[in-house]
């Protein structure tokens, strides 16, 4: 075989549906072999004995020669360590990271590999099917369906995780590495660095998808509401990284806008919308301090302002920085949800109403993406 694909699956819980994911991978062996591509899977047993995971699988699957078993004990509830361990020991041409509760659709790996080879791409952004069965309309690809994506023009920052096919040499060259020691957001900087500095990135239009599921159960790390400083722990390293400090203003502004819109406003709305019977405070003076810091870091990254931020998002961002208690945050979130269409579409800076990153332009582009079939599968 002239090339190889290694699918890496970290798993920490024998209750996860690992069998489904493994079978979805191994079923594609013959098709890839016909293309001259060797396929293997590496299961990284994270903070759990390898045998505890293997014994939950049918014997033939647990002993399949195409499956490599790797133990990784670091005592940290984050998939960063096991993913990095697999990356360090890999010699494959391409890597694909698969969550243990997800699977890949039939024919997906071959389709992604063909896209990578056609363009000598560093990364193939996989079509992503949600648990509801729809294709995630991300990244924000231009309706013209470009063959090679532009990190800014095609909104690559809006795809926060590197689901797809990644050329290992490109990962090593750009310093791709999951952030260890943080409980959430461990993949944010690594993914951004890959999209913006890793090389050519393509999207395989109409190809079979990476399929997310809702099978992770209540133990999923990212489902918890934790102190805001902990939730944004990844941000300090990101804003200090040399590659992002030397990025163009357009790149930094695109990244900062996405992070504030999705991760920042999302965190505030999630907290402020929780029922009061939640049991523990969703906002504290420490959270206010953490938010003020994170907001200023993102504004600084963007060169001091985010003109395309919607009026309602900008208002909530400012209000949270002044919210000294939970009731004030909840009131700010209520105002955000009741801001209406104008609050959603109008930009904080009126002159940016029609700029490329505005919500209004995004909605217009969404209609055009639907018409041109950007996210339609074959």
C-alpha positions as CSV (number, residue, x, y, z in Angstrom):
1,X,0.0,0.0,0.0
2,X,1.4,3.4,-0.9
3,X,-0.6,5.4,1.6
4,X,-2.4,4.8,4.9
5,X,-5.2,6.2,7.0
6,X,-5.3,5.8,10.8
7,X,-8.5,6.5,12.7
8,X,-7.9,7.4,16.3
9,X,-10.7,6.7,18.9
10,X,-10.1,7.7,22.5
11,X,-12.4,5.9,24.9
12,X,-12.7,6.2,28.7
13,X,-16.0,4.4,29.4
14,X,-17.0,0.8,28.4
15,X,-20.6,2.0,28.1
16,X,-19.7,4.0,25.0
17,X,-20.9,2.4,21.7
18,X,-17.3,1.7,20.5
19,X,-18.4,-1.3,18.5
20,X,-20.5,0.8,16.1
21,X,-17.7,3.2,15.4
22,X,-15.1,0.5,14.9
23,X,-17.4,-1.4,12.5
24,X,-18.1,1.8,10.5
25,X,-14.3,2.1,10.0
26,X,-13.3,-1.5,9.3
27,X,-16.2,-1.9,6.8
28,X,-14.3,0.5,4.5
29,X,-11.1,-1.6,4.3
30,X,-11.8,-3.2,1.0
31,X,-12.8,0.0,-0.8
32,X,-9.6,1.8,0.4
33,X,-7.4,-1.2,-0.4
34,X,-8.6,-1.0,-4.0
35,X,-7.3,2.6,-4.0
36,X,-3.9,1.5,-2.6
37,X,-4.7,2.9,0.9
38,X,-4.1,0.8,4.0
39,X,-6.7,1.4,6.8
40,X,-6.2,0.9,10.6
41,X,-7.9,2.0,13.8
42,X,-6.2,2.9,17.0
43,X,-8.3,2.7,20.2
44,X,-6.7,4.7,23.0
45,X,-8.0,3.5,26.3
46,X,-7.9,6.6,28.5
47,X,-7.5,6.1,32.2
48,X,-9.0,2.7,32.0
49,X,-7.3,-0.7,31.4
50,X,-7.3,-1.9,27.8
51,X,-8.9,-5.2,28.7
52,X,-11.8,-3.4,30.3
53,X,-12.7,-1.9,26.9
54,X,-11.8,-5.0,24.8
55,X,-14.0,-7.3,26.8
56,X,-17.0,-5.3,25.9
57,X,-16.5,-6.1,22.2
58,X,-17.2,-9.2,20.2
59,X,-14.0,-11.3,20.2
60,X,-13.5,-11.0,16.4
61,X,-13.6,-7.2,16.6
62,X,-11.4,-7.0,19.7
63,X,-8.7,-9.1,18.0
64,X,-8.9,-7.7,14.5
65,X,-5.4,-7.1,13.1
66,X,-6.4,-3.7,11.8
67,X,-7.1,-2.5,15.3
68,X,-4.3,-1.2,17.6
69,X,-4.9,-1.0,21.3
70,X,-3.1,1.7,23.3
71,X,-3.3,2.5,26.9
72,X,-2.9,6.1,28.2
73,X,-3.1,6.9,31.9
74,X,-2.8,10.6,32.7
75,X,-5.6,11.1,35.3
76,X,-7.1,14.0,33.3
77,X,-10.7,14.1,32.1
78,X,-9.8,15.4,28.7
79,X,-9.3,13.6,25.3
80,X,-6.3,15.8,24.6
81,X,-3.7,13.4,26.1
82,X,-4.8,10.2,24.3
83,X,-5.2,12.0,21.0
84,X,-1.7,13.5,21.3
85,X,-0.3,10.1,22.3
86,X,-1.8,8.5,19.2
87,X,-0.4,11.4,17.0
88,X,3.1,11.0,18.5
89,X,3.3,7.3,17.7
90,X,1.5,7.4,14.3
91,X,3.3,6.8,11.0
92,X,0.2,7.0,8.8
93,X,-0.2,9.3,5.8
94,X,-3.5,10.6,7.1
95,X,-5.2,10.7,10.5
96,X,-8.9,10.9,11.4
97,X,-10.0,11.5,14.9
98,X,-13.3,9.9,15.9
99,X,-15.2,10.3,19.1
100,X,-16.1,7.0,20.7
101,X,-19.9,7.7,20.5
102,X,-19.8,8.7,16.8
103,X,-19.2,6.8,13.5
104,X,-18.3,7.5,9.9
105,X,-20.7,6.8,7.1
106,X,-20.1,4.1,4.4
107,X,-17.7,5.3,1.8
108,X,-16.7,8.4,3.7
109,X,-13.0,7.7,4.1
110,X,-12.4,6.9,0.4
111,X,-14.3,10.0,-0.6
112,X,-12.4,12.3,1.8
113,X,-9.1,10.7,0.6
114,X,-9.9,11.3,-3.0
115,X,-10.6,15.0,-2.2
116,X,-7.3,15.2,-0.3
117,X,-5.3,13.6,-3.2
118,X,-7.0,15.7,-5.9
119,X,-5.8,18.9,-4.3
120,X,-2.8,17.7,-2.3
121,X,-4.7,19.1,0.7
122,X,-3.4,19.3,4.3
123,X,-7.0,18.7,5.6
124,X,-10.4,17.6,4.4
125,X,-13.3,19.1,6.4
126,X,-15.8,16.3,6.6
127,X,-19.5,16.9,6.1
128,X,-20.9,16.6,9.6
129,X,-24.2,14.9,10.2
130,X,-25.8,16.0,13.5
131,X,-27.7,13.6,15.9
132,X,-30.9,14.9,14.3
133,X,-29.8,13.6,10.9
134,X,-29.2,17.0,9.2
135,X,-25.9,18.2,7.7
136,X,-24.3,20.9,9.8
137,X,-24.1,24.1,7.8
138,X,-20.6,24.8,8.9
139,X,-18.1,26.1,8.0
140,X,-19.6,29.1,6.3
141,X,-18.5,28.1,2.8
142,X,-19.2,30.5,0.0
143,X,-22.2,29.6,-2.2
144,X,-19.9,29.3,-5.2
145,X,-18.5,26.0,-3.7
146,X,-14.8,26.8,-4.0
147,X,-12.5,23.8,-4.6
148,X,-10.0,25.0,-2.0
149,X,-11.4,26.9,1.0
150,X,-10.2,30.3,2.2
151,X,-9.9,30.4,6.0
152,X,-11.5,33.9,6.3
153,X,-13.8,34.0,3.3
154,X,-15.2,30.5,4.0
155,X,-15.6,30.9,7.7
156,X,-13.3,28.0,8.7
157,X,-13.2,29.3,12.3
158,X,-16.8,28.2,12.6
159,X,-15.7,24.5,12.4
160,X,-14.3,24.1,15.9
161,X,-13.2,20.5,15.7
162,X,-11.1,18.8,13.0
163,X,-13.5,16.1,12.0
164,X,-12.3,14.8,8.7
165,X,-9.0,13.6,7.2
166,X,-5.8,15.3,8.2
167,X,-2.4,14.8,6.5
168,X,0.0,13.9,9.3
169,X,3.0,15.7,7.8
170,X,0.9,18.9,7.7
171,X,-0.1,18.5,11.4
172,X,3.6,18.1,12.4
173,X,4.7,21.1,10.3
174,X,2.2,23.5,11.8
175,X,2.6,22.3,15.3
176,X,-0.9,20.8,15.6
177,X,-1.4,19.6,19.2
178,X,-4.4,19.3,21.5
179,X,-4.1,21.5,24.6
180,X,-3.5,19.2,27.6
181,X,-4.5,20.3,31.1
182,X,-7.8,21.9,30.1
183,X,-11.2,20.2,30.5
184,X,-12.9,21.9,27.6
185,X,-11.8,23.6,24.5
186,X,-8.7,21.4,24.1
187,X,-9.1,21.3,20.3
188,X,-9.8,25.0,19.6
189,X,-6.4,26.4,19.1
190,X,-5.1,23.2,17.3
191,X,-8.0,23.3,14.9
192,X,-7.7,27.1,14.2
193,X,-3.9,26.7,13.6
194,X,-4.6,23.9,11.1
195,X,-7.2,25.8,9.2
196,X,-5.2,29.1,9.1
197,X,-1.6,27.8,8.9
198,X,-1.7,24.1,8.0
199,X,-1.9,24.3,4.3
200,X,-4.7,23.7,1.7
201,X,-8.1,22.8,3.2
202,X,-10.9,21.3,1.1
203,X,-14.5,20.3,1.6
204,X,-15.7,17.1,-0.2
205,X,-19.1,18.3,-1.5
206,X,-21.7,15.5,-1.6
207,X,-19.4,13.0,0.2
208,X,-20.6,10.7,3.0
209,X,-20.5,12.3,6.4
210,X,-18.9,12.0,9.8
211,X,-22.0,11.1,12.0
212,X,-22.4,12.6,15.4
213,X,-24.8,10.9,17.9
214,X,-26.3,11.7,21.2
215,X,-25.1,8.4,22.7
216,X,-22.5,10.0,25.0
217,X,-24.7,10.0,28.1
218,X,-24.5,12.2,31.2
219,X,-20.8,11.7,31.7
220,X,-19.8,13.9,28.7
221,X,-17.3,16.5,30.0
222,X,-18.6,19.3,27.8
223,X,-22.2,19.0,29.1
224,X,-21.4,20.4,32.6
225,X,-21.7,24.0,33.6
226,X,-18.5,24.9,35.3
227,X,-16.8,28.2,36.5
228,X,-16.4,30.5,33.6
229,X,-12.6,30.8,34.2
230,X,-12.4,27.1,33.8
231,X,-14.5,27.1,30.7
232,X,-12.3,29.7,29.1
233,X,-9.0,28.3,30.3
234,X,-7.9,27.6,26.7
235,X,-8.1,31.3,25.8
236,X,-4.9,32.4,27.5
237,X,-2.7,30.2,25.4
238,X,-4.6,31.0,22.2
239,X,-4.2,34.7,22.4
240,X,-0.6,34.5,23.3
241,X,0.4,32.1,20.5
242,X,3.0,33.6,18.1
243,X,1.1,32.4,15.0
244,X,-2.1,34.3,16.0
245,X,-0.3,37.4,17.2
246,X,1.3,37.7,13.8
247,X,-1.8,36.9,11.8
248,X,-3.5,39.5,9.7
249,X,-6.2,41.8,11.2
250,X,-8.8,40.1,9.0
251,X,-7.7,36.6,10.3
252,X,-7.6,37.8,13.9
253,X,-11.0,39.5,13.6
254,X,-12.6,36.5,12.0
255,X,-11.4,34.3,14.8
256,X,-12.3,36.6,17.6
257,X,-15.7,37.3,16.2
258,X,-16.5,33.6,16.0
259,X,-15.1,32.9,19.5
260,X,-17.2,35.7,21.0
261,X,-20.4,34.8,19.1
262,X,-20.3,31.1,19.6
263,X,-18.3,30.3,22.8
264,X,-18.8,33.6,24.6
265,X,-22.4,34.5,24.0
266,X,-23.3,30.9,24.1
267,X,-21.8,30.5,27.6
268,X,-23.7,33.5,28.8
269,X,-27.0,32.5,27.3
270,X,-26.7,29.0,28.6
271,X,-26.1,30.2,32.2
272,X,-28.7,32.9,32.1
273,X,-31.4,30.6,30.7
274,X,-31.0,27.8,33.3
275,X,-33.9,27.2,35.6
276,X,-33.5,28.8,39.0
277,X,-34.0,25.3,40.5
278,X,-30.6,24.3,38.9
279,X,-29.2,23.9,42.4
280,X,-26.0,25.9,42.2
281,X,-25.3,29.5,41.2
282,X,-24.8,30.0,37.5
283,X,-23.0,33.4,38.0
284,X,-20.7,34.8,40.5
285,X,-18.3,37.7,41.0
286,X,-15.5,35.3,39.8
287,X,-17.5,34.6,36.7
288,X,-17.9,38.3,36.1
289,X,-14.2,38.8,36.4
290,X,-13.5,35.9,34.1
291,X,-15.9,37.2,31.5
292,X,-14.5,40.7,31.6
293,X,-11.0,39.2,31.0
294,X,-12.1,37.0,28.2
295,X,-14.0,39.8,26.5
296,X,-11.1,42.1,26.6
297,X,-8.7,39.4,25.3
298,X,-11.0,38.8,22.3
299,X,-11.4,42.5,21.6
300,X,-7.6,43.0,21.8
301,X,-7.2,40.1,19.4
302,X,-9.6,41.8,17.0
303,X,-7.6,45.0,17.0
304,X,-9.8,46.7,19.6
305,X,-13.3,46.2,18.1
306,X,-15.7,43.8,16.4
307,X,-17.8,45.9,14.1
308,X,-19.8,43.0,12.7
309,X,-21.0,41.8,16.1
310,X,-24.8,42.0,16.3
311,X,-26.4,44.7,18.4
312,X,-27.9,42.2,20.8
313,X,-24.7,40.2,21.2
314,X,-22.7,43.3,21.9
315,X,-25.2,44.5,24.5
316,X,-25.1,41.1,26.3
317,X,-21.3,41.1,26.2
318,X,-21.2,44.5,27.8
319,X,-24.0,43.7,30.3
320,X,-22.3,40.5,31.5
321,X,-19.1,42.5,32.2
322,X,-21.2,44.6,34.6
323,X,-23.4,41.9,36.0
324,X,-22.4,41.5,39.7
325,X,-24.9,38.8,40.5
326,X,-27.0,36.1,38.9
327,X,-30.2,38.2,38.7
328,X,-28.4,40.8,36.6
329,X,-27.0,38.2,34.2
330,X,-30.5,36.6,33.9
331,X,-32.0,40.0,33.1
332,X,-29.3,40.6,30.5
333,X,-30.0,37.3,28.9
334,X,-33.8,38.0,28.8
335,X,-33.1,41.3,27.1
336,X,-30.9,39.4,24.6
337,X,-33.6,36.9,23.8
338,X,-36.2,39.6,23.4
339,X,-34.1,41.9,21.2
340,X,-36.1,41.0,18.1
341,X,-35.1,40.8,14.5
342,X,-33.5,44.2,14.5
343,X,-31.3,43.4,17.4
344,X,-30.2,40.2,15.7
345,X,-29.5,41.7,12.3
346,X,-28.3,45.1,13.1
347,X,-24.6,45.4,13.9
348,X,-23.1,47.2,16.9
349,X,-21.4,49.5,14.4
350,X,-24.1,50.6,12.0
351,X,-21.5,51.0,9.2
352,X,-20.8,47.3,9.3
353,X,-24.4,46.3,8.6
354,X,-23.6,44.9,5.2
355,X,-20.0,43.7,5.8
356,X,-19.1,40.1,5.0
357,X,-19.2,39.0,8.6
358,X,-22.5,40.5,9.6
359,X,-25.5,38.4,10.5
360,X,-27.5,39.9,7.6
361,X,-24.9,38.9,5.0
362,X,-24.7,35.4,6.6
363,X,-28.5,34.9,6.2
364,X,-28.3,36.0,2.6
365,X,-25.4,33.7,2.0
366,X,-27.4,30.8,3.7
367,X,-30.1,31.2,1.1
368,X,-27.6,31.0,-1.7
369,X,-25.8,28.1,-0.1
370,X,-29.1,26.2,0.0
371,X,-29.8,27.0,-3.7
372,X,-26.3,25.9,-4.8
373,X,-26.4,22.8,-2.7
374,X,-23.2,23.4,-0.7
375,X,-24.4,21.1,2.1
376,X,-26.4,18.6,0.0
377,X,-25.2,15.0,0.1
378,X,-25.0,12.9,-3.0
